[in-house]
Amino acid sequence: MENEIDDFREKITPEKAQKMLKDEGMNVTLEEAKEILHFLRKLANIAVLKYLDKK
């Protein structure tokens, strides 16, 4: 499943995520922004799989 997530083109770059979080008052490093995006992609993938599995 991890490779499936990495195959998708990133629509939000770590730099853009870092700026978005900074604009909301949350200062994170570029590495932290990258990890946050990775986690959110995994979470979204799991949510979609669970939704499709229920049908």
C-alpha positions, 0 to 999 in steps of 0.5 A: 500500500505504501508504494501505491501512495508514493506513485501518485503525483503530489498536488500539495508539496511539502513547501506549500503545506509548510506555508499553509500551516505557518499561515495558520500559526503552526511552525513546522520544518520541511521534514515535518510537513513532508511527514504530515502529508505522508500521514494524511495520504495514508489516512485518506487512502484507508478511508477510501478503501473502507468506504469502498469495502462497505459497498 
